[in-house]
Structures are given as C-alpha cells and as structure tokens.
Amino acid sequence: MTDRQRMYARAAVLLCGAVFLAVGVARGELATLFLKATNICLECIGIG
C-alpha cells in the first residue's frame, strides 16, 4: 500500500467515525451515555 492510499484510508475511517458520532448525537444517544456513565461512577464510589 502506498503512502497516498494509506492517507485516503485513514481519511475514510475518520470520516466514517465522524458520521457515526453525528448520527448517535442526533438520535439522543449522548444523553443515554452520560446517564449510564454517571450511574456507574456513583455506584463505584458507593453513593448510588
């Protein structure tokens, strides 16, 4: 694989990740993620 092909492959993977991130945020998954993370964190320190 040449350097130019690697550059295009990396750009494609980065773009794909950005698209999936945007779709998740648009669906409201970010709020769910933060809620679950908060619950896990509070359970670890014994408050929740």
N, C-alpha and C positions, 0 to 999 in steps of 0.2 A: 504494500500500500504506500503510495507516495505521500509526501507531506501535505499536498493540496487536498488529497482525498481524506486524510485524517482531519484536516481543518473543517471540511464540509460535513464529515460525520459528526464531529463534536458540535458544530453549529446546529445540525439537525436534532441531535439529542437534547441540546439546551433548549431549542425552540419547542420540542415536544414536551419537555418538562414544564416550561412556562405555560403552555396551553393547558396542560392538565391541572396546574396550580390555579390558573384563572377559572377553569370550569368548576373546580372544587369550591373556590371562594364564591362564585356566582350561585352555587347550589346551597350555600349556607353551611358548608361542612366546617368552616373555620370556627364557628361558634360551638359546634359539637366537639371539635378537637380541644378547644380551650376548656370546656366544661369537664370533659373526661380527664384532662391533664390536671386540672385543679382538684378534682375528687381524688385522684391517685396520690397527688402530693400531700393533701390533707390527711389521707389515710396513713401514709408513711410516717408522718410525724405524730400521729395519734390524736388529731383534733376531730377528724371527720368520722 
